[in-house]
Amino acid sequence: MSLSSSPVVFVTGAGRGIGRAMADAHADAGAAVAYVDFDPALAEEAANAAALRGVKAVGLAADVADYAAVEAAASAAVAALGPVTVLVNNAGISPKGGADGRRAEAPDMDPAEWRRVIDVNLTGAFNCVRALSPGMKALGQGRIINISSVAGRTYCDIVGVHYAASKAALIGFTKHLAGELGPYGITVNAIAPGRIDTPMVRGTATAANEAVRLVTPLRRLGQPEEVAEVCRFLSSDAAAFVTGQVIDVAGGWLMT
Ligand SMILES: NC(=O)c1ccc[n+]([C@@H]2O[C@H](COP(=O)([O-])OP(=O)(O)OC[C@H]3O[C@@H](n4cnc5c(N)ncnc54)[C@H](O)[C@@H]3O)[C@@H](O)[C@H]2O)c1
């Protein structure tokens, strides 16, 4: 089943970084876009910039970990733009509270930090699926794209165990949902980015980024727009028969 010619796209964590690039790529290709972010100012600025380019866009503040907030954002998006046909679960955090910008080792990790990472990175995606997939089922079409990480597929020294666990869980989440929702014409896929040059990555030690660059076959970090292109492919008619897959966008780093 192909998607409607004018998709309505709901992107979480769309205020900056990879989420902003994915939302902008869809907007500039003619979709109506809900820019959803924890930070209201970022959401509004991103949606206003898209609207200035003539795009139908709305900026919505929501913490994806809070189901009531997600439900309110989903209702507001549908009211402003129409039924959502593409959900991009991108909002994520990767706390690295160490003095040198490194993650805490498991035994030293604050349990509250563990819970927050799971709540945002994993439960946040569940909350959005819970709020938006019934509408897709009613339409008989939809695309769900979950932003995992190569760190969810193999050991990666840079991130914490909470982050790795949440991103690995998103892969199981993707495959299971692909099975459940396929009969309703909904595809569910994941993207596993490598090291992408965003505010999240710029917040870590420069040496860590340089170390990754040197072991990445393409010898550079990725750009958010390069993840956005793959996201656009997965939401396009060209990917109508692709579901339950994880696509690495990592320049060959870790080659999971
Ligand atoms: N940058 C990378 O190298 C990289 C690699 C692999 C995976 N990822 C994943 O890609 C996604 C985006 O990463 P990024 O580098 O663009 O991050 P970023 O920190 O630059 O941007 C994340 C955005 O999400 C928002 N956000 C954070 N918590 C939220 C919440 N609870 N509810 C709603 N919005 C929230 C932030 O306000 C911010 O605008 C994340 O899921 C991240 O784990 C990033």
Ligand as a Chemical Component Dictionary entry (heavy atoms), coordinates in Angstrom:
data_LIG
# 
_chem_comp.id                   LIG 
_chem_comp.type                 NON-POLYMER 
_chem_comp.pdbx_formal_charge   0 
_chem_comp.three_letter_code    LIG 
# 
loop_
_chem_comp_atom.comp_id 
_chem_comp_atom.atom_id 
_chem_comp_atom.alt_atom_id 
_chem_comp_atom.type_symbol 
_chem_comp_atom.charge 
_chem_comp_atom.model_Cartn_x 
_chem_comp_atom.model_Cartn_y 
_chem_comp_atom.model_Cartn_z 
_chem_comp_atom.pdbx_ordinal 
LIG N1  N1  N 0  24.227 12.162 17.053 1  
LIG C1  C1  C 0  24.608 10.901 16.986 2  
LIG O1  O1  O 0  25.789 10.596 16.748 3  
LIG C2  C2  C 0  23.605 9.800  17.174 4  
LIG C3  C3  C 0  24.033 8.489  16.922 5  
LIG C4  C4  C 0  23.111 7.450  17.056 6  
LIG C5  C5  C 0  21.812 7.729  17.440 7  
LIG N2  N2  N 1  21.429 9.005  17.684 8  
LIG C6  C6  C 0  20.043 9.239  18.098 9  
LIG O2  O2  O 0  19.445 10.190 17.237 10 
LIG C7  C7  C 0  18.467 10.920 17.984 11 
LIG C8  C8  C 0  18.754 12.406 17.843 12 
LIG O3  O3  O 0  20.060 12.671 18.303 13 
LIG P1  P1  P 0  20.763 14.090 18.131 14 
LIG O4  O4  O 0  22.220 13.816 18.063 15 
LIG O5  O5  O -1 20.104 14.870 17.063 16 
LIG O6  O6  O 0  20.435 14.698 19.574 17 
LIG P2  P2  P 0  20.313 16.208 20.083 18 
LIG O7  O7  O 0  20.549 16.152 21.546 19 
LIG O8  O8  O 0  21.182 17.103 19.272 20 
LIG O9  O9  O 0  18.773 16.553 19.793 21 
LIG C9  C9  C 0  17.769 15.837 20.450 22 
LIG C10 C10 C 0  16.495 16.638 20.497 23 
LIG O10 O10 O 0  15.535 15.850 21.223 24 
LIG C11 C11 C 0  14.904 16.667 22.188 25 
LIG N3  N3  N 0  14.495 15.862 23.323 26 
LIG C12 C12 C 0  15.278 15.374 24.313 27 
LIG N4  N4  N 0  14.532 14.740 25.223 28 
LIG C13 C13 C 0  13.248 14.812 24.802 29 
LIG C14 C14 C 0  12.027 14.369 25.345 30 
LIG N5  N5  N 0  11.980 13.727 26.517 31 
LIG N6  N6  N 0  10.899 14.622 24.652 32 
LIG C15 C15 C 0  10.929 15.291 23.486 33 
LIG N7  N7  N 0  12.068 15.766 22.930 34 
LIG C16 C16 C 0  13.222 15.528 23.591 35 
LIG C17 C17 C 0  15.937 17.714 22.568 36 
LIG O11 O11 O 0  15.316 18.876 23.122 37 
LIG C18 C18 C 0  16.630 17.976 21.231 38 
LIG O12 O12 O 0  15.993 18.991 20.503 39 
LIG C19 C19 C 0  18.553 10.416 19.427 40 
LIG O13 O13 O 0  17.581 9.411  19.636 41 
LIG C20 C20 C 0  19.931 9.820  19.488 42 
LIG O14 O14 O 0  20.026 8.824  20.479 43 
LIG C21 C21 C 0  22.290 10.046 17.570 44 
# 
loop_
_chem_comp_bond.comp_id 
_chem_comp_bond.atom_id_1 
_chem_comp_bond.atom_id_2 
_chem_comp_bond.value_order 
_chem_comp_bond.pdbx_ordinal 
LIG N1  C1  SING 1  
LIG C1  O1  DOUB 2  
LIG C1  C2  SING 3  
LIG C2  C3  SING 4  
LIG C2  C21 DOUB 5  
LIG C3  C4  DOUB 6  
LIG C4  C5  SING 7  
LIG C5  N2  DOUB 8  
LIG N2  C6  SING 9  
LIG N2  C21 SING 10 
LIG C6  O2  SING 11 
LIG C6  C20 SING 12 
LIG O2  C7  SING 13 
LIG C7  C8  SING 14 
LIG C7  C19 SING 15 
LIG C8  O3  SING 16 
LIG O3  P1  SING 17 
LIG P1  O4  DOUB 18 
LIG P1  O5  SING 19 
LIG P1  O6  SING 20 
LIG O6  P2  SING 21 
LIG P2  O7  DOUB 22 
LIG P2  O8  SING 23 
LIG P2  O9  SING 24 
LIG O9  C9  SING 25 
LIG C9  C10 SING 26 
LIG C10 O10 SING 27 
LIG C10 C18 SING 28 
LIG O10 C11 SING 29 
LIG C11 N3  SING 30 
LIG C11 C17 SING 31 
LIG N3  C12 SING 32 
LIG N3  C16 SING 33 
LIG C12 N4  DOUB 34 
LIG N4  C13 SING 35 
LIG C13 C14 SING 36 
LIG C13 C16 DOUB 37 
LIG C14 N5  SING 38 
LIG C14 N6  DOUB 39 
LIG N6  C15 SING 40 
LIG C15 N7  DOUB 41 
LIG N7  C16 SING 42 
LIG C17 O11 SING 43 
LIG C17 C18 SING 44 
LIG C18 O12 SING 45 
LIG C19 O13 SING 46 
LIG C19 C20 SING 47 
LIG C20 O14 SING 48 
# 
